[in-house]
Amino acid sequence: MKKYLLLFLICMTLSISVHAERLKDITSIAGVRSNQLVGYGLVVGLDGTGDQTSQAPYAVQSLKSMLSQFGITVPAGANPKLKNVAAVSLHAELPPFAKPGLSIDVTVSSIANSKSLRGGTLLMAPLKGADGKIYAIAQGNVVVGGFGVGADGSSITVNIPSVGRIANGAMVERSVTTAFLQGNSLTLNLHSPDFTTANRVALIINKNLGDGTAQAIDGVSIQVNAPRDPAQRVAFMSLLEQFEVTPGEAAAKIVVNSRTGTIIIGQHVRVMPAAITHGSLTVTIAARPEVSQPAPLSEGETVVVPRTAIAVSEEAKPMFLFQPGVSLNDIVQAINEVGATPSDLIAILEALKESGALRAHLLVI
C-alpha cells in the first residue's frame, strides 16, 4: 500500500505542469499583514464541566474581580465551587485594514482542567496585541465541535471538547496603521523565495507599465513605483495583482517524512553513477522444549529440557546500477525492480546523499 502511495505522489509531481500564476497568488505587500491578538476570559453556563477550583484557583479569583466591578463583594473566606465556570485563553487574528466596528472570529481554549466548553458563554474580555494595547473585545456563545460521554467508568471523547470558536465573536476597537500609503513605492514579497521568479515579476511589470517601474531587490522583494494618491494606489494595485507570471522551477529536492514513510521526489532530481544493493538479514529464534523421561526403575523424575532453534537467512536483493544523470523516471523504475519499501528507500537515498551521488537537497522531517 505504501509503495502505491509513493508512486502516486511521484506521478502527481510529474503531472504538475508549470503555468502562469497571478501576482495576487504568489506575492504580498510588505508591511500589509495580519496581527495576532491574545486575551484571557471566563466561560460561564457550563453543565458541570467547568474548572475544579481546588486545582485552578484563578477562575475563582477572576470571578471575584469581575463581581467587584458590579458592586458585589464575596467574603474573603468564601470558596465557591464553580463547576459551571472555566478560565480560558482567547486568540484571534486581526486582518490588515480592519477598522473599528468590524467583527473577527475568536478561538477559545481552556487553560485549566475544564472537561468541556460545550454550551458555555464567553463573558466580555479584551484582546490585546504584542504592544499591550486593546484592539478588540470578545463575547458570545462558544461553539464546540467535540464532545465527551462517560458512564460507569467508561468514556469516549470525539475531537477536543475543551476548545471552541465564536464566529464574529470579537468587535474591533482599534485599527493598525499599515505601510500601504507610505512613500512613493510598494514592495512585493514572494511567498517562495526565488531569484528567477523575482526577475520575471519585475520584467512583466515593466513590460506592461513601462521601463523602470519595478526592480528586483533580491530573491524575495520587488520594488514597484506607485502613485501617492490613495484612490490611484488602490486602482494601481488592482491592476498589478492581475498580472500573470510563470514562476521559476524549484531546486532539486527530496522530502522524506520518516514517521509516515511519505517521500516526495522533485522532477529535477538526478543521480550520478552509483551501484546499490540493499538486503536484510533475518534471524529467527524458536523455542522447542523437549520432555526428558527417566529410564525404567531408575527412580528419576520427568523434566522439561529447553531446546532453542536458531535460523539465519539473508534476503536476496539484486544490485542495480544508476547511469550518469538518470532522471526521476529511472529512479522509480529501479526502486520497483528491487522491490524497496519506503523505509528501504529512505536508507538508500541517505546513502546516495552521503556518497555524493545524489544531486538534490535531501530534507528529512
C-alpha positions in Angstrom: 0.0 0.0 0.0 2.8 2.4 0.9 4.5 1.6 -2.4 1.4 2.6 -4.3 1.1 5.8 -2.3 4.7 6.7 -3.1 4.2 6.1 -6.8 1.0 8.2 -6.7 2.8 11.1 -5.1 5.6 10.9 -7.7 3.2 10.8 -10.6 1.4 13.8 -9.1 4.8 15.6 -9.1 5.4 14.7 -12.7 1.9 15.7 -13.9 2.0 19.2 -12.4 2.9 21.4 -15.3 4.4 24.9 -14.9 1.8 27.5 -15.7 1.4 31.3 -15.2 0.1 32.5 -11.8 -1.3 35.8 -10.8 0.8 38.2 -8.7 -2.1 38.1 -6.2 -1.4 34.5 -5.5 2.4 34.4 -5.2 3.2 37.8 -3.6 2.2 40.0 -0.7 2.7 43.7 0.0 5.5 44.4 2.6 4.0 45.9 5.7 0.5 44.8 4.9 -0.2 41.8 7.2 -2.4 40.4 9.9 -1.6 40.8 13.6 -2.1 38.3 16.4 -4.3 39.1 19.4 -4.5 37.3 22.7 -6.7 37.5 25.8 -8.0 35.9 28.9 -11.6 35.4 30.0 -14.3 33.4 31.7 -16.7 31.0 30.1 -19.9 30.5 32.2 -23.1 28.4 31.9 -21.3 25.1 31.6 -23.2 21.9 32.6 -20.9 20.9 35.5 -17.8 20.6 33.2 -16.0 23.7 34.4 -12.8 24.0 36.3 -12.1 22.3 39.6 -11.5 25.3 41.8 -9.2 23.4 44.2 -6.7 22.9 41.3 -7.4 26.1 39.4 -8.0 28.9 41.9 -7.5 31.7 39.4 -11.0 31.0 38.0 -12.5 32.0 41.3 -10.1 35.0 41.6 -11.2 36.2 38.2 -14.9 35.8 39.1 -14.4 37.7 42.4 -12.7 40.5 40.5 -15.5 40.7 38.0 -18.2 40.7 40.6 -16.5 43.5 42.5 -16.9 45.7 39.4 -20.6 45.3 39.8 -20.6 46.2 43.5 -20.8 42.6 44.7 -18.3 41.7 47.4 -17.5 38.0 48.0 -16.4 37.3 51.6 -12.7 36.8 52.0 -13.0 33.2 53.4 -15.6 32.1 50.9 -14.5 29.5 48.3 -17.4 28.9 45.9 -17.4 25.6 44.0 -17.9 26.9 40.4 -18.5 23.8 38.4 -20.1 25.9 35.6 -17.2 28.4 35.1 -14.0 27.8 33.2 -10.9 30.1 32.7 -10.0 30.3 29.1 -7.4 31.8 26.8 -8.5 33.7 23.7 -6.7 34.3 20.4 -7.7 35.9 17.2 -6.2 37.3 14.0 -6.7 41.0 13.2 -6.6 41.2 9.4 -4.9 44.1 7.6 -7.1 47.3 7.0 -9.5 46.1 9.8 -11.5 49.1 11.0 -13.3 49.7 14.3 -16.7 48.1 14.2 -15.7 45.1 12.1 -16.1 41.6 13.6 -13.5 38.9 13.7 -13.5 35.2 14.8 -12.2 34.1 18.2 -10.8 30.8 19.3 -11.5 29.8 22.9 -9.3 27.3 24.7 -9.5 26.0 28.3 -6.3 26.7 30.3 -7.2 24.7 33.4 -9.0 21.4 33.9 -12.3 22.0 32.3 -13.6 18.9 30.6 -15.8 20.7 28.0 -16.8 24.2 26.9 -19.9 23.0 25.2 -22.9 25.2 25.9 -20.8 27.9 27.6 -20.9 31.7 27.0 -17.8 33.8 27.0 -18.1 37.0 29.1 -16.7 40.3 27.7 -12.9 40.0 27.5 -10.3 42.3 25.9 -8.0 41.1 23.2 -4.5 42.6 23.2 -1.7 42.9 20.7 2.0 42.4 21.2 2.3 46.1 22.3 -0.2 45.5 25.2 -2.9 47.7 23.7 -6.5 46.5 23.4 -7.6 46.0 19.7 -10.8 44.1 20.1 -13.5 43.0 22.6 -14.7 39.4 22.6 -18.0 38.0 23.9 -20.5 35.4 22.8 -21.7 31.8 22.8 -18.9 29.2 22.3 -19.4 26.6 19.6 -17.6 23.3 20.3 -17.0 20.7 17.6 -16.0 17.8 20.0 -17.9 16.1 22.8 -17.2 13.6 25.6 -19.5 11.0 27.1 -18.8 8.9 30.2 -20.7 6.4 32.4 -19.9 3.5 34.7 -16.2 4.1 34.5 -16.2 4.1 30.6 -15.8 7.2 28.5 -15.4 8.2 24.9 -14.2 11.6 23.5 -14.6 12.8 19.9 -12.3 15.7 18.8 -11.4 18.2 21.5 -14.3 19.5 23.6 -12.1 21.9 25.6 -11.6 24.1 22.6 -14.3 26.1 20.9 -14.9 29.0 18.5 -17.0 32.1 18.3 -17.8 33.2 14.8 -17.6 37.0 14.6 -17.2 36.9 18.3 -14.9 40.0 18.7 -15.6 43.6 17.8 -12.6 45.6 16.5 -11.9 48.7 18.6 -8.6 49.9 17.2 -7.1 49.8 13.7 -3.5 49.2 12.8 -1.6 51.5 10.6 -0.1 49.8 7.5 2.7 50.9 5.1 0.4 50.7 2.1 0.0 54.5 1.7 3.5 55.4 2.8 6.3 56.5 0.4 6.5 56.6 -3.4 6.8 52.9 -3.9 5.5 49.5 -2.8 7.5 46.3 -2.1 6.1 43.0 -3.2 7.4 39.9 -1.3 7.3 36.5 -2.9 5.8 33.7 -0.8 8.5 31.4 -2.0 11.9 33.0 -2.5 13.3 32.5 -6.0 15.6 34.8 -8.0 14.2 33.7 -11.3 10.6 34.4 -10.2 11.6 37.8 -8.8 13.3 38.8 -12.0 10.3 37.6 -14.1 7.9 39.6 -11.9 9.9 42.8 -12.4 10.1 42.1 -16.2 6.3 41.6 -16.6 5.5 44.8 -14.6 7.9 46.8 -16.7 6.6 45.3 -19.9 3.0 46.4 -19.0 3.6 49.7 -17.1 6.9 50.9 -18.6 10.6 50.5 -18.0 11.8 51.5 -14.6 8.5 50.9 -12.9 9.8 47.8 -11.0 13.1 46.4 -10.0 14.0 43.2 -8.2 15.9 43.9 -4.9 16.7 40.3 -4.1 15.3 36.8 -4.4 12.2 37.8 -2.4 11.4 41.5 -2.9 10.4 43.6 -5.9 10.2 47.3 -5.5 7.4 49.0 -7.6 6.9 52.7 -8.1 3.3 53.6 -7.1 1.2 56.8 -7.1 0.8 58.6 -3.8 -2.9 59.3 -4.1 -4.9 56.7 -2.1 -7.6 56.1 -4.8 -5.0 55.8 -7.5 -2.8 53.5 -5.4 -5.7 51.2 -4.8 -6.5 51.1 -8.6 -2.8 50.6 -9.3 -2.7 47.5 -7.0 -5.9 46.2 -8.5 -4.2 46.2 -11.9 -0.9 44.9 -10.7 -2.2 41.9 -8.9 -3.9 40.6 -12.0 -0.6 40.3 -14.0 0.4 36.7 -14.6 4.0 35.3 -14.4 5.4 31.9 -14.7 7.3 31.0 -11.5 10.8 29.7 -11.8 11.2 25.9 -11.3 12.1 24.8 -7.8 15.5 23.4 -7.0 16.0 19.7 -6.9 14.7 18.4 -3.6 13.6 15.2 -2.0 11.4 15.5 1.1 11.2 12.4 3.4 8.7 12.1 6.3 10.5 9.5 8.4 7.4 9.0 10.6 4.8 8.2 7.9 7.1 6.9 5.2 5.9 9.5 2.7 8.5 10.5 0.1 8.3 13.3 -2.4 10.9 13.4 -5.2 11.2 16.6 -7.3 11.4 16.4 -11.1 15.0 17.8 -11.3 16.5 15.2 -9.0 19.5 13.5 -10.7 21.7 10.6 -9.6 25.4 10.3 -10.6 26.9 6.8 -11.4 26.3 4.5 -8.4 25.8 0.8 -7.8 23.4 -0.1 -5.0 22.4 -3.3 -3.2 20.1 -3.4 -0.3 19.2 -6.5 1.6 18.1 -7.6 5.1 19.3 -10.2 7.5 16.6 -12.2 9.2 17.3 -14.1 12.5 14.6 -16.5 13.7 14.7 -17.9 17.2 12.2 -20.6 18.1 11.8 -22.3 21.5 11.1 -26.0 21.2 11.1 -27.6 24.7 11.6 -31.3 25.0 10.4 -33.7 27.7 13.2 -36.0 29.2 11.9 -39.3 30.5 14.0 -41.3 33.0 14.9 -44.9 32.4 12.6 -47.6 33.8 13.1 -48.3 37.6 15.8 -45.6 37.8 13.7 -43.6 40.3 14.4 -40.4 38.2 12.0 -37.6 37.5 10.4 -36.4 34.3 11.8 -32.9 33.4 11.3 -30.4 30.6 14.6 -29.6 28.8 14.7 -26.3 26.8 15.8 -26.5 23.2 16.2 -23.4 21.0 16.4 -23.5 17.2 18.2 -20.6 15.5 17.9 -19.9 11.8 19.6 -17.1 9.9 18.6 -16.1 6.4 19.6 -13.2 4.3 17.1 -11.8 1.8 18.4 -11.8 -1.8 18.4 -8.4 -3.3 19.8 -7.7 -6.7 22.3 -4.9 -7.2 21.2 -2.2 -9.6 23.3 0.4 -11.4 22.5 4.1 -11.9 24.0 5.6 -15.0 25.2 9.2 -15.2 22.4 11.8 -14.7 19.5 9.4 -14.5 16.1 11.1 -14.2 13.2 10.7 -11.8 11.6 8.0 -14.0 14.8 5.9 -13.9 14.9 6.2 -10.2 11.3 5.0 -9.8 11.9 2.1 -12.2 14.9 1.0 -10.3 13.0 1.2 -7.0 10.2 -1.0 -8.4 12.7 -3.6 -9.7 14.5 -4.0 -6.4 11.2 -4.1 -4.5 12.2 -1.5 -2.0 9.7 -0.3 0.6 9.5 3.4 1.6 11.7 2.7 4.7 14.2 1.0 2.4 14.1 3.9 0.0 14.9 6.3 2.8 18.0 4.4 3.7 19.1 4.2 0.0 18.6 8.0 -0.5 20.5 8.8 2.6 23.4 6.6 1.5 23.4 8.2 -2.0 23.5 11.6 -0.5 26.4 10.6 1.8 28.3 9.2 -1.1 27.8 12.4 -3.2 25.9 10.6 -5.9 22.6 12.3 -5.2 22.3 15.7 -6.9 19.4 17.1 -4.8 18.8 18.5 -1.4 17.5 15.7 0.9 15.2 17.0 3.6 14.2 14.5 6.3 11.3 15.8 8.5 
